[in-house]
Amino acid sequence: MQVTLDAKRISHLLALLLASFLIAKLLQVKFDWTPLSAWGLGISISCQVSNAILKIMDPDNHSSNDLDDNEIKWQQERKRELEKRKERRIGGGTNDKKKE
């Protein structure tokens, strides 16, 4: 895995940290939250808002309908597994253990 650091990513990280800090301070001052709880919610809110904005604004962002090969393969395997389970349930439980 390769990590790239450029000015855009660093500025985005700083913006997320600042937003998280401001939300956490607001929760601490206005609602008497503990610092750990306030930071947890502040980070969650700022990351969710950031992800939503990036999905809307980023033209290179792939939509959720564009699945990569691994995800398609995983979904197909999962579908086959669920179909096998359904067939076993409908089959009447012929593989059930005998009661002693």
GICORRA-V421678 format. One record per run of one state. SS is the DSSP state (H for helix, E for strand, - for the rest). FROM is the first residue (numbers start at 1). LEN is the number of residues. Records with the same first field share a line. If there is no record, write none. Layout:
SS->FROM-LEN / FROM-LEN
//
This chain:
-->1-6 / 32-3 / 58-11 / 91-10
H->7-25 / 35-23 / 69-22
//
